Amino acid sequence: MTQGKISVPLVAWLMAVLAGAFFFLSCGKEKVDPEYDQKYDLKDVSWEEWPATDCSTSTRPARDIIAYNLLGIPHYWDVDWMGMQTYIIYPGFNYTETSFSYKDYVTKNPCSGTHGAYMNLMDGKVDVIIASRDISRNEKAYAESVGVELETAPLAIDALVFIVNPENPVRNLTSDQVRKIYTGEITNWKEVGGPDHVITPYIRDADSGSQEKMETLVMDGLTMIDGSWMPEIIGSQMASPYLQLENDDYGIGYTPYFYCTAMVRDLMKVNVLSIDGIAPGKESIGSGKYPFTSSIYAAVRKTEDHESMAYKLYKFLFTRRGAEMIDESGYIPFK
């Protein structure tokens, strides 16, 4: 190429790039409605018009902090109302000054777990849910059988992390090692640089959000151990892996990152493993560097009236103010 001149192919290439960029930006403007925030911004929502909501155990802080903000309920971090060893958002004001009690709030806004929340939404018992995952295959089959369609969308970023007892010296596993542990191919910690002791791989119950994420996000089509040979490795609650590892120096379990760091915190001691040399954290999860990142989801019935408060709440979750509330809860919102 002669100095000071640009070749025809290069000019054509630059024009193509600029055209592509213009097309991309134009599409972006069409996809992001500049009036969306204003249209679906909610303020001063009354208790009487508030829709019934449900959630997963790990997404309860996000669901509650949105409700508390929109209903004008002062809130702060504290031990949860059931006395469980976790931390959630908890209201701290006198309910006698309102038209509803905390019992009313819990009745209208239960926390039924991931599977329970989806079932309640499909059965018409609640109107909006925030769950730790998208609808599962079994739940889709149930929805079809009862003639219900759901609208679901990713709301914020989370991750699946692997935990061990603090006495276990292993601090890192590769993605492949994790899969081999949970297919039964690796059975001793010495095979991954640890002590000469059999590994106890703890799993969750089939319909839990954690189990669904483990199978779809981590196992990559491989068949997991099913627990039929040792039912005690199956945990039925979010806290199960922590309780199991508390008395097992050689076990391993998995749990949502948010639940581990924001809700359990230091109350049940575990070590969180790095995967492929990358420690899970807000930066590594938000950037996608940590390999097992996932999303929490919001869902509503597709037949919901677009003028209903339930539909407006669902749409509000994806506004700028909704994202700010998700961020306040500790999750990483989609921008």
C-alpha positions as CSV (number, residue, x, y, z in Angstrom):
1,M,0.0,0.0,0.0
2,T,1.4,3.4,-1.0
3,Q,2.1,5.7,1.9
4,G,-0.7,8.3,2.4
5,K,-3.3,6.3,0.5
6,I,-5.8,3.7,1.7
7,S,-6.5,0.7,-0.5
8,V,-10.0,0.1,-1.9
9,P,-10.4,-3.2,0.1
10,L,-9.5,-1.4,3.3
11,V,-12.0,1.3,2.6
12,A,-14.7,-1.3,1.9
13,W,-13.8,-3.1,5.1
14,L,-14.0,0.2,7.2
15,M,-17.4,1.0,5.6
16,A,-18.7,-2.4,6.5
17,V,-17.5,-2.1,10.1
18,L,-19.1,1.3,10.4
19,A,-22.3,0.0,8.9
20,G,-22.4,-2.9,11.2
21,A,-21.8,-0.6,14.2
22,F,-24.6,1.7,13.1
23,F,-26.9,-1.3,12.7
24,F,-25.9,-2.7,16.1
25,L,-26.5,0.7,17.8
26,S,-29.8,1.1,16.0
27,C,-31.0,-2.3,17.1
28,G,-29.9,-1.5,20.6
29,K,-32.0,1.7,20.6
30,E,-35.0,-0.3,19.4
31,K,-34.5,-3.0,22.0
32,V,-34.0,-0.6,24.9
33,D,-37.2,1.5,25.0
34,P,-36.2,5.0,26.2
35,E,-39.7,5.3,27.8
36,Y,-39.5,1.9,29.5
37,D,-38.3,3.2,32.9
38,Q,-41.0,5.8,33.0
39,K,-43.7,3.5,31.8
40,Y,-43.1,0.8,34.4
41,D,-41.8,2.9,37.3
42,L,-43.8,2.0,40.4
43,K,-44.2,4.4,43.4
44,D,-46.4,4.4,46.5
45,V,-47.8,0.9,45.9
46,S,-50.5,0.2,48.4
47,W,-50.8,-3.1,50.3
48,E,-54.3,-3.7,48.8
49,E,-53.0,-3.6,45.3
50,W,-49.8,-5.5,46.0
51,P,-49.7,-8.8,44.1
52,A,-48.9,-12.2,45.7
53,T,-45.2,-13.0,45.2
54,D,-43.0,-16.0,45.8
55,C,-39.3,-16.8,45.7
56,S,-36.5,-19.3,46.2
57,T,-34.7,-19.4,49.6
58,S,-31.6,-17.7,48.1
59,T,-33.6,-15.0,46.2
60,R,-35.8,-14.0,49.2
61,P,-33.6,-11.0,50.1
62,A,-34.1,-9.7,46.5
63,R,-37.8,-10.3,46.5
64,D,-38.3,-8.8,50.0
65,I,-36.1,-5.7,49.5
66,I,-38.1,-4.8,46.4
67,A,-41.4,-5.3,48.3
68,Y,-40.2,-3.3,51.3
69,N,-39.0,-0.4,49.1
70,L,-42.2,-0.2,47.0
71,L,-44.5,-0.7,50.1
72,G,-42.5,1.9,52.1
73,I,-41.4,-0.6,54.8
74,P,-38.1,0.4,56.6
75,H,-35.7,-2.5,56.6
76,Y,-32.3,-3.7,57.7
77,W,-30.2,-6.8,57.7
78,D,-30.9,-9.2,60.6
79,V,-31.4,-12.9,61.5
80,D,-34.5,-14.1,59.7
81,W,-38.0,-14.3,61.3
82,M,-37.8,-18.1,61.6
83,G,-34.6,-18.0,63.6
84,M,-32.6,-19.8,60.9
85,Q,-28.9,-19.3,60.8
86,T,-29.0,-17.1,57.8
87,Y,-29.3,-13.4,57.1
88,I,-32.1,-11.9,55.1
89,I,-33.8,-8.5,54.8
90,Y,-36.1,-8.1,57.8
91,P,-38.6,-5.2,58.4
92,G,-38.0,-3.2,61.6
93,F,-41.1,-1.1,62.2
94,N,-44.5,-1.2,64.0
95,Y,-47.0,-3.0,61.9
96,T,-49.9,-1.6,64.0
97,E,-49.5,1.6,62.1
98,T,-50.2,-0.2,58.7
99,S,-53.2,-2.0,57.2
100,F,-51.4,-5.3,57.3
101,S,-49.3,-7.3,59.8
102,Y,-46.1,-9.2,59.2
103,K,-48.2,-12.4,59.2
104,D,-50.2,-10.9,56.4
105,Y,-47.0,-10.1,54.5
106,V,-45.7,-13.7,54.9
107,T,-49.0,-15.2,53.9
108,K,-49.3,-13.0,50.7
109,N,-45.6,-13.3,50.0
110,P,-44.4,-16.8,50.9
111,C,-40.9,-18.3,50.3
112,S,-41.7,-21.7,48.9
113,G,-38.3,-22.5,47.4
114,T,-37.5,-22.7,43.7
115,H,-39.8,-25.6,42.7
116,G,-42.5,-24.5,45.0
117,A,-42.5,-21.0,43.7
118,Y,-42.9,-22.2,40.1
119,M,-45.7,-24.6,41.1
120,N,-47.5,-21.8,43.0
121,L,-47.2,-19.5,40.0
122,M,-48.6,-22.1,37.6
123,D,-51.4,-23.1,40.0
124,G,-52.4,-19.4,40.3
125,K,-51.6,-19.2,44.0
126,V,-49.1,-16.3,43.4
127,D,-48.7,-13.8,40.6
128,V,-45.0,-13.0,40.3
129,I,-41.9,-14.9,41.4
130,I,-38.1,-14.4,41.6
131,A,-36.4,-17.7,41.4
132,S,-32.9,-19.0,41.5
133,R,-33.2,-20.5,38.0
134,D,-35.4,-20.6,34.9
135,I,-38.3,-23.1,34.7
136,S,-37.1,-26.7,34.7
137,R,-38.0,-29.5,32.3
138,N,-40.3,-31.1,34.8
139,E,-42.0,-27.8,35.5
140,K,-42.4,-27.1,31.8
141,A,-44.1,-30.5,31.4
142,Y,-46.5,-29.7,34.3
143,A,-47.2,-26.3,32.8
144,E,-48.2,-27.9,29.5
145,S,-50.4,-30.4,31.3
146,V,-52.4,-27.6,33.0
147,G,-52.4,-25.3,30.0
148,V,-50.3,-22.5,31.5
149,E,-47.5,-20.6,29.8
150,L,-45.0,-18.5,31.8
151,E,-42.9,-15.5,30.7
152,T,-39.5,-15.7,32.3
153,A,-36.4,-13.5,32.0
154,P,-32.9,-13.4,33.7
155,L,-32.9,-10.7,36.3
156,A,-29.4,-10.8,38.0
157,I,-26.2,-12.7,38.0
158,D,-25.3,-15.4,40.5
159,A,-23.0,-18.5,40.4
160,L,-22.8,-22.0,41.7
161,V,-19.8,-22.4,44.1
162,F,-18.3,-25.5,45.7
163,I,-17.6,-25.7,49.4
164,V,-15.6,-27.9,51.7
165,N,-14.9,-28.2,55.4
166,P,-12.2,-25.7,56.6
167,E,-10.1,-28.7,57.7
168,N,-9.8,-29.8,54.1
169,P,-6.5,-28.5,52.6
170,V,-7.8,-28.5,49.0
171,R,-8.4,-24.9,47.8
172,N,-8.8,-25.4,44.0
173,L,-10.3,-27.8,41.6
174,T,-10.5,-27.8,37.8
175,S,-13.9,-27.9,36.1
176,D,-13.0,-31.4,34.9
177,Q,-12.1,-32.6,38.4
178,V,-15.5,-31.4,39.7
179,R,-17.3,-33.3,37.0
180,K,-15.3,-36.4,37.6
181,I,-16.0,-36.2,41.4
182,Y,-19.7,-36.0,40.6
183,T,-19.7,-38.8,38.1
184,G,-17.9,-41.1,40.6
185,E,-14.7,-41.2,38.5
186,I,-12.6,-39.4,41.1
187,T,-13.3,-40.9,44.6
188,N,-10.3,-39.9,46.7
189,W,-9.0,-36.5,47.6
190,K,-5.4,-37.6,46.9
191,E,-6.3,-37.7,43.2
192,V,-6.8,-33.9,43.3
193,G,-3.8,-33.0,45.5
194,G,-5.5,-33.6,48.9
195,P,-5.3,-36.1,51.7
196,D,-5.6,-39.8,51.2
197,H,-9.3,-40.1,52.1
198,V,-12.5,-41.0,50.3
199,I,-14.6,-38.0,49.0
200,T,-18.2,-37.7,50.0
201,P,-19.9,-35.8,47.2
202,Y,-23.1,-34.2,48.6
203,I,-25.9,-33.4,46.2
204,R,-29.3,-31.6,46.4
205,D,-32.8,-32.9,45.9
206,A,-33.9,-33.2,42.3
207,D,-36.2,-30.2,42.0
208,S,-34.0,-27.7,43.9
209,G,-32.5,-24.8,42.1
210,S,-29.0,-25.8,43.1
211,Q,-29.5,-29.3,41.6
212,E,-30.9,-28.0,38.4
213,K,-28.0,-25.6,38.0
214,M,-25.5,-28.4,38.8
215,E,-26.9,-30.7,36.1
216,T,-27.2,-28.0,33.4
217,L,-24.4,-25.6,34.2
218,V,-21.6,-27.8,35.5
219,M,-22.1,-31.4,34.4
220,D,-22.2,-30.6,30.7
221,G,-24.5,-33.6,29.8
222,L,-22.7,-36.1,32.0
223,T,-24.7,-38.3,34.3
224,M,-24.4,-37.5,38.0
225,I,-24.3,-39.9,40.9
226,D,-28.0,-40.2,41.9
227,G,-27.6,-40.8,45.7
228,S,-29.6,-44.0,45.7
229,W,-26.6,-45.9,47.1
230,M,-26.3,-43.4,49.9
231,P,-29.5,-41.3,50.6
232,E,-27.8,-39.3,53.3
233,I,-25.8,-37.4,50.7
234,I,-29.0,-35.8,49.4
235,G,-29.8,-32.5,51.0
236,S,-33.4,-31.3,51.0
237,Q,-32.7,-27.7,52.2
238,M,-30.5,-24.8,51.2
239,A,-28.6,-25.2,54.4
240,S,-28.1,-28.9,53.9
241,P,-24.6,-28.8,52.4
242,Y,-23.4,-26.6,55.3
243,L,-24.8,-28.9,57.9
244,Q,-23.4,-31.9,56.2
245,L,-19.9,-30.5,55.8
246,E,-19.9,-29.3,59.4
247,N,-19.3,-32.9,60.5
248,D,-17.5,-34.1,57.5
249,D,-13.9,-33.0,56.9
250,Y,-13.8,-34.9,53.6
251,G,-17.1,-33.9,51.9
252,I,-17.8,-31.4,49.1
253,G,-21.1,-29.7,48.3
254,Y,-22.4,-26.9,46.1
255,T,-24.5,-23.8,46.8
256,P,-25.4,-20.4,45.2
257,Y,-22.7,-17.8,45.7
258,F,-25.2,-15.2,46.9
259,Y,-26.7,-17.6,49.5
260,C,-23.2,-18.5,50.7
261,T,-21.7,-15.0,51.0
262,A,-24.7,-12.8,51.8
263,M,-27.1,-15.0,53.8
264,V,-25.0,-17.7,55.5
265,R,-22.0,-15.5,55.8
266,D,-19.7,-16.8,58.6
267,L,-22.3,-18.6,60.6
268,M,-21.6,-22.0,59.2
269,K,-17.9,-22.3,58.4
270,V,-16.9,-23.5,55.0
271,N,-14.2,-22.9,52.5
272,V,-15.2,-21.8,49.0
273,L,-13.1,-23.4,46.3
274,S,-11.5,-21.7,43.3
275,I,-12.4,-23.4,40.0
276,D,-9.7,-23.5,37.3
277,G,-7.7,-21.1,39.5
278,I,-10.4,-18.5,39.6
279,A,-11.9,-17.6,43.0
280,P,-15.7,-16.7,42.9
281,G,-16.3,-13.0,43.7
282,K,-18.4,-10.1,42.4
283,E,-15.7,-9.2,39.8
284,S,-15.0,-12.7,38.5
285,I,-18.7,-13.6,38.4
286,G,-19.9,-10.3,36.9
287,S,-17.2,-10.5,34.2
288,G,-17.9,-14.2,33.5
289,K,-14.4,-15.2,34.3
290,Y,-15.6,-17.6,37.0
291,P,-16.8,-20.7,35.0
292,F,-20.0,-21.6,36.7
293,T,-21.9,-18.3,36.5
294,S,-25.7,-18.4,36.3
295,S,-28.8,-16.1,36.6
296,I,-31.7,-15.7,38.9
297,Y,-35.0,-15.3,37.0
298,A,-38.3,-13.4,37.3
299,A,-41.5,-15.0,36.0
300,V,-45.1,-14.2,35.5
301,R,-48.0,-15.9,33.7
302,K,-48.3,-15.0,30.0
303,T,-52.0,-14.5,30.4
304,E,-51.5,-11.8,33.1
305,D,-53.4,-8.6,32.3
306,H,-50.9,-6.0,31.2
307,E,-52.8,-3.4,33.3
308,S,-52.5,-5.5,36.5
309,M,-50.2,-4.7,39.3
310,A,-48.6,-8.1,38.9
311,Y,-47.6,-7.5,35.4
312,K,-46.4,-3.9,36.2
313,L,-44.3,-5.3,39.1
314,Y,-42.7,-7.9,36.8
315,K,-41.8,-5.2,34.2
316,F,-40.6,-2.9,37.0
317,L,-38.0,-5.4,38.0
318,F,-36.1,-4.7,34.8
319,T,-36.2,-0.9,35.1
320,R,-33.2,1.2,36.4
321,R,-34.8,1.5,39.8
322,G,-35.5,-2.2,39.9
323,A,-31.8,-2.9,39.1
324,E,-30.8,-0.5,41.9
325,M,-32.9,-2.5,44.4
326,I,-31.4,-5.8,43.1
327,D,-28.0,-4.3,43.6
328,E,-29.0,-3.2,47.1
329,S,-29.9,-6.8,47.9
330,G,-26.3,-8.0,47.1
331,Y,-27.0,-9.6,43.7
332,I,-25.3,-8.4,40.5
333,P,-28.1,-6.9,38.4
334,F,-28.1,-7.0,34.6
335,K,-27.4,-3.5,33.3
